[in-house]
């Protein structure tokens, strides 16, 4: 059910049953095939997007080159900054694989934020975190070595999700602009240093301070 899915998001976890019911009624579900565009820079930001399944990449293009800014995995809200201000989307969003996305009209979402300031504060925290991430992406692209890029990526994931989290070499390589082989090799170095452990698809950070030093 849409209501139960929405309850999983920290943004909506404290909403009342009535508020969740209202959101689930106005949320529109749509499926996107791999490579299908969800929104683009010339599109008016009139809705908030929530990824229910699949993966979505956010990217910019310049002179035919694509720079991935973020790969999103569910459950997560995206496109929120542009929708909050009511301008145009600053980047492209495209399905990396078959994905299901919920959209909530901007006006209804803003009404909810007016009624529940706690949701508004959580949304501002999400946007602030995304801004920090973009700053790190710019720094990583211009200054960092492959090892520092991977360490920075893992450190950011740790800060957002805790010391253990699901890790995908494909997702990391797309976001960092590195080959999968390079990501695997750098992860291997971090494991040999005892900084991280990897069991199956889960990475656990064993030495957060050492990881932070390698990321800088």
C-alpha positions in Angstrom: 0.0 0.0 0.0 1.1 3.5 -0.7 0.4 4.7 2.8 2.6 2.0 4.4 5.4 2.9 1.9 5.2 6.6 2.7 5.4 5.8 6.4 8.9 4.2 5.8 10.3 7.6 4.8 11.8 9.6 7.8 10.2 12.7 6.3 6.7 11.3 6.8 7.2 8.9 9.8 5.5 11.2 12.3 2.4 12.0 10.2 -1.0 11.1 11.6 -3.0 8.3 9.9 -5.3 11.0 8.4 -2.3 12.9 6.9 -0.9 9.7 5.5 -4.2 8.8 4.0 -4.5 12.2 2.4 -0.9 11.9 0.9 -1.6 8.4 -0.4 -4.7 9.6 -2.1 -3.0 12.5 -4.0 0.2 10.6 -4.8 0.4 9.4 -8.4 2.4 6.3 -9.2 4.2 5.9 -12.5 6.6 3.3 -13.9 9.7 4.3 -15.9 11.7 2.1 -18.2 15.5 2.0 -18.1 16.8 5.2 -19.8 13.4 7.0 -19.6 13.6 10.7 -18.5 11.7 11.5 -15.3 12.3 15.3 -15.5 14.6 17.7 -17.3 16.1 21.2 -16.9 13.5 23.0 -18.9 10.7 21.5 -17.0 8.7 23.4 -14.4 9.1 21.9 -10.9 5.5 21.4 -9.9 5.7 18.1 -8.0 7.8 16.2 -5.5 9.2 12.8 -6.5 9.6 9.8 -4.3 11.4 6.7 -5.6 9.5 3.5 -4.6 11.6 1.0 -6.6 14.5 0.8 -9.0 17.3 3.4 -9.3 17.4 7.0 -10.6 20.4 9.1 -11.6 20.5 12.8 -11.4 22.9 14.4 -13.9 24.0 17.5 -15.9 25.3 17.6 -19.4 27.8 19.9 -21.0 29.1 19.7 -24.6 27.8 16.2 -24.9 29.4 15.0 -21.7 27.3 13.6 -18.8 28.2 14.2 -15.2 26.3 12.2 -12.7 25.6 14.1 -9.5 23.8 11.4 -7.6 22.3 7.9 -7.9 19.2 7.4 -5.8 17.9 4.2 -4.4 14.5 3.7 -2.6 12.9 4.8 -0.5 13.9 8.4 -1.0 12.5 11.8 -2.1 14.2 13.7 -4.9 13.8 16.9 -6.9 12.7 18.5 -3.7 14.7 21.7 -3.8 13.4 22.9 -7.2 9.9 21.9 -6.2 10.1 23.7 -2.9 11.1 27.0 -4.6 8.8 26.5 -7.6 11.4 27.1 -10.2 12.7 24.8 -12.9 14.6 21.6 -12.4 18.4 22.3 -12.6 19.4 18.8 -13.8 18.1 15.7 -15.5 16.6 12.7 -13.7 16.6 9.3 -15.6 15.7 5.8 -14.6 18.9 3.6 -14.4 16.6 0.5 -14.4 12.9 -0.1 -14.4 11.6 2.2 -11.6 8.4 3.2 -9.9 8.1 6.8 -8.8 5.4 8.5 -6.8 4.6 12.2 -7.5 3.0 14.5 -5.1 1.7 17.8 -6.5 3.6 20.8 -5.2 0.6 22.7 -3.9 -0.6 19.8 -1.8 2.9 19.2 -0.4 3.3 22.8 0.5 0.0 22.7 2.3 1.2 19.8 4.4 4.4 21.7 5.2 2.3 24.6 6.5 0.2 22.3 8.7 3.2 20.3 10.0 6.4 22.4 10.6 8.3 19.3 11.7 8.0 17.9 8.1 9.2 21.2 6.8 12.3 21.1 9.1 13.1 17.5 7.9 12.8 18.6 4.3 15.2 21.5 4.9 17.6 19.0 6.5 17.4 16.8 3.4 18.1 19.8 1.1 21.0 20.9 3.3 22.5 17.4 3.2 22.2 17.3 -0.6 24.0 20.7 -0.9 26.9 19.4 1.2 27.0 16.3 -1.1 27.1 18.4 -4.2 30.0 20.4 -2.8 31.8 17.2 -2.1 31.1 16.0 -5.6 32.7 19.1 -7.1 35.7 18.8 -4.9 36.1 15.1 -5.6 35.9 15.6 -9.4 38.6 18.3 -9.5 41.0 17.4 -6.7 40.8 13.8 -5.4 42.6 10.6 -6.2 40.6 7.4 -6.9 41.2 6.2 -3.3 40.1 9.5 -1.9 37.0 9.5 -4.1 35.9 6.1 -2.9 36.8 6.9 0.7 34.7 10.1 0.5 31.8 8.2 -1.0 31.9 5.6 1.8 32.3 8.3 4.5 29.3 10.2 3.2 27.2 7.0 3.1 28.2 6.3 6.7 27.2 9.7 7.8 23.8 9.3 6.2 23.0 5.7 6.9 25.2 4.5 9.8 28.3 2.4 9.9 26.8 -0.5 7.9 25.0 0.0 4.6 24.3 -1.7 1.3 27.0 -1.1 -1.3 26.8 -1.4 -5.1 30.0 -1.2 -7.1 27.9 -0.2 -10.2 26.2 2.6 -8.4 29.4 3.9 -6.8 31.3 3.8 -10.2 28.5 5.8 -11.9 28.4 8.4 -9.2 32.2 8.8 -8.9 33.0 8.6 -12.6 35.3 5.7 -12.1 35.3 2.2 -13.6 33.9 -0.7 -11.6 37.3 -2.3 -11.6 38.8 0.9 -10.0 36.1 1.1 -7.4 36.6 -2.6 -6.5 40.4 -2.1 -6.3 40.1 0.9 -4.0 37.6 -0.9 -1.8 40.1 -3.7 -1.6 42.8 -1.3 -0.4 40.5 0.0 2.3 39.7 -3.5 3.4 43.4 -4.4 3.5 44.0 -1.3 5.7 41.3 -2.5 8.1 39.2 0.6 7.4 36.2 -1.2 6.1 34.8 -4.7 5.9 32.5 -6.1 3.2 30.2 -9.0 3.6 28.1 -9.8 0.6 26.5 -6.5 -0.4 27.0 -4.8 3.0 29.9 -2.6 3.8 30.8 -1.8 7.5 33.1 1.0 8.4 35.5 -0.2 11.1 37.7 2.9 11.4 35.6 6.1 10.8 38.4 8.5 11.6 40.9 6.7 9.3 38.2 6.8 6.5 37.7 10.5 7.1 41.4 11.1 6.8 41.6 9.2 3.5 38.6 11.1 2.2 40.2 14.5 2.7 
